[in-house]
């Protein structure tokens, strides 16, 4: 069966977001669609996967709501389901920044289409900021990008305030705030991060429309300024140009992406630990992970899914502040 993965988000006022949870979950389950969707007063965000017919049925269901009629999505085929279950979660924010009274629908920076992104980056006065987390940046980013070194998106406001001080990346030059270009996986974090900068008085703020994923999908590799792979919040772990599957796997203990070199480390044990987390877990925890890995292998041998399908079950994939 052909499997289609669809990433989607939209900032829109949804005061009745809690009432949308049950019918949306029922629609996804009735079409055998799996993944995670987040609902909040500020909109919807998430990634789902299933048959093309199932995905398009869920998208049609969402777009029947007039507030979501212009909902955009990005899709890519894959050879197997990248999720084990379907969850529809209620949240305070569809991507957590923790800054009150920030309205991305009204305050976000200027969109730049992927076809024009390279031209923007040729401007020597542009400060290029990767708004993703450090573990994402570690496997790929744009040439010349600043890495804030955050472990979660909610740390970005503190980084911005520090870098606005004298000598910082975002400090004023000759009495003017710099021009800033920001990017993220699918575009959603940049809606908020550019709005954050504008709330601090930055006038020239740009962000990559559709995010890294749209850039990798549409810009030819020979013209690309992207180096490495792009971390994604599902079982694919990472993708490259053309959104082809990457070469990373996921550590099931710390959820960090692992390269071939990482897996060659003597501290790597499949399903148990890697060099990043080996020292941070006890032997008792490792024994628990070993038992889980044994159950996974037994389920694979029986061609059964080890992970349950109920919404309340624990996920093995790092919770996303995604896209």
N, C-alpha and C positions, 0 to 999 in steps of 0.2 A: 504494500500500500504506500502511495506517495504521502509523505507527511509534510505539512506546511506549518512554519512557525511565523507568527505575526506579533510584532511589537507595536503598541499603541499608547497614546496618551492625549489628553486634552484638558487644558485649564478652562473651567467653566463653573458657574455657580450651581451647586447641587445641594440645596438645603435639605432635600429629602433623600440624601444618599443612602441612609440606612434602609429605607424602604425598597431600594433597588437591589439589595444584596440577594435576597432569596430568589426572585425571578431570574436574575442573571445567572446565579449558580445553577438553577434548574435548566436553563437554556443550554449552558455549557455541557452539563452532564448528559442531557438528552441527545446531544450530538457528539458524545465521546471526545470532547475537547478537554485538554488538561493544561495546567499552568497556574499562574497567579494573577489576579486582577485586584487592584486597590481602588477603593471608593472613599472619597473625602468631600467635605464641603467645597473644596476648590477644584474638584474634577475627578478624572479617572486615569489610571496608569497600569501597565502590566504587559505581560507576554503570555501568549497562549499557543498551543500546537495541537494539530489533529489532521484529519483528512481535509482536503481543500473545501469539500462541500460543508463540512462541519464548521470550519473557520469562517467561511463566508456567511453561513447561517447566523453565527454569533455576531459578526460585524453588522449584518442586516438588522438583527434584533436591537443592537445598541443604537444604530442610526435611525431607528423608528422614533426614538426620543428626539423631539425637535432641537433640544439643547446639544445633542450629539450628532446632528445630521451631517456636520462637516468633519466628523472624526476622521483623522488620517491614520494610516498604519503603514508599517514596513513589513514585507514578507520575504521569506526565504525557504526553499525546500531543504529537507534534511532526510537522512536515510532511516531514522528511527525517532520515536517520540522522545524529546529531551526532558520531559517532565513525567513524574510518577502519579500525580493526582491533580485535582482541580480545587483551587481555593479562591474565594472572593472575600477579601478582608476589608474591614472598616478602619479608617485611619484619620488622624487629625490633618495630615498633609499627604498628598500623593507622592511627594518626595520631601524628606524631612530636612529642613534647614533651620527651623527654630527661631525665625525672625518674624515677629508679629507685624501685621498691617503691611505685608508685602504682597503686591498684586501683579503677578507676572503677565496676566492678560492685558494689563494697562501700562506696565512699566518696563517690559523686557527690551533688550537692545535690538539693534538692527539685524535682520536675517541676512545671511550671505549664502547663496546657493553653492553647492559643492563645485560647480564649474567655475565659479569666480573666487573660490577660497585661496588658491595658489597665488592669484594676483594680489589679493589683500595681504598675504604674508610677505610679499616682496617689499612692502613699506618698511623702511628701516626704523621708523618710529613706533611701530606696533609692539605692544607687549602681549605675547601669546601665552595664555594660561590654560593648562589642562585642569579642569575642575573635578576630575575623577579622583578616586582614592589611590594611595600609594601602591597597593598590590596590583591595581589595574594598570597604572602607568609603567610599572616595572617590566611588563611584557610588550609594550608598544606605545608610541606617541608620535606626534608630529615633530619634525626636525626643528629645534630651537625653542620648544615649548618649556615654560616654567612649570615645575612640579611643586605644588604647595605642600606635599608630604603629609596629607591628611589620611586618617584611618577611617573617617566617616564624613559625609557631606556636611553634617552639622558643625564641623570644625572650620569650615571655610570662612564664615564671618570673622572669626578671630584672626585668621591668617590675613584677610583683607585689611583689617584695622592695623595689624602690625606692619604690613607692607606699605601702607599709606604714610608711615612715619619717614622722616628724613633718611635717605639712603636705601629705602625699600624699593621693591620692584614697581610699586604703584605710587611712589612719591611724586610730588609735583616737580616739574622741570621748567625753569624760567617762569614760575608763577602759574603754570597750567598743568592740569591733570593729564596724564598720558592717554593716548588711544589704546584701547584694550580689545583683543579678540579672544573669545573663550569657546571651548568645545567640550563635548562629553559624548557618551556612547550613542544615544539616540536623540538628544536635543532637549530633554526635559529639565535636566539639571541646569542647563544654560539659560533657560527661561527665568529661573530663579536667581542664578548667580549674576546675570546681567542686570536684572531688576535690582539686585542688591547694590551693585556698583552705581547704578543711576540714583538710587536713594542716597548715596554718598556724594553726589554731585558730579559724577563722571558723565560727560556729554557724548563722547564718541566711544560707544561700546558696541561690539559686533559679536555675533555668534553663528556657528556653522549650522545652517538649516538642515534638519534631518540627522545631524550628528555624524560621528565617525562612520556609522553603519551605512548611511546614504553615500558618504564620500567613497568608501571602499566598494560600494555597489556600482557607482557610476563613473568614477575617475579611472582612466586606464593606468595600469601599474607603471608603465614607462613614464607617466607624467606625475606620479604620486610623490607627495612629500611625507607620506606616512612611513614610519619605520617599525617593523615588528608585526605583532598581531593585536587584535582587539578583544579584551575580556568581555564575555557575555554571561548573563546571570542564568544560565541553564546548563544542561548536561553537555552541550557542545564545548563549553569552557572558553574557547576563543575562536575567532574567525579571521580570515585574511582577505585579500582582495577578491572581489567577486562574491564575498560572503562565504567562501569555501571554508570547510572545517579546518581548524588550526591544529597545532601539534602539542598543545598543552592538555594535561589532565588535572584533576582536582584532588588535593589532599583532603581526605574525609575527616581529618581531625581538626585542622585549622582553616580549611577551605581556601588556602592559597593555591594559585595556579602553579603547576610543576612542569618544568621543561625536561628534555631528555637528560640533561646534566643533573637536574635535581633528583630524578629517579635513579640515577647511578650512584647517589650518595649512600654510604653504608648506614646512614640514619633513616633512610627511606624504607618503610615497610608498607606494602599495599594495604590500604584501608585503615592503617594504624597511625602512622607518623611520617614526618619528613624532616629535613634539616632545619626548617623554620620553627617547628613546634616540638621536636623530640624532647627537649629539655623542659618544656612547659607542662607536660602531662605526666601523671604518676603511673607507676606500673599497674596499679589497679585499673586506671582508666584505659591503659593500653590493652589489658586483658579483655575489657569490655568491647573495645574496638575490634579485637581479634575475633571475638565471638560473633560480632555483627558481620564481619567480613566472611566468616565461615558460613553464616546463614545466607549471605548474598550469593556466594559461590554455589551453595546447594540449590538455591532458587534458580540460578542461571542454568544449572545442569538439568533442572526439571522444566526449563523454559517457562518459568513463572516469575511474576514481579515480586520482589522481596518487599518493597515499600507498599504500604496500604494505600487505599484510595480515599479515605475519609478526609473531610476538610480540616478537621482538628489535628491531624497527625503531624509529626515533626518532619521538616524538610531537610534533606541532605545538602541542598544547594544554598549557598550563602544568601541570606536575605538581602534583596536589592534596595539600594536607594537609587535605583536603576535608571537606565536609559540616558 
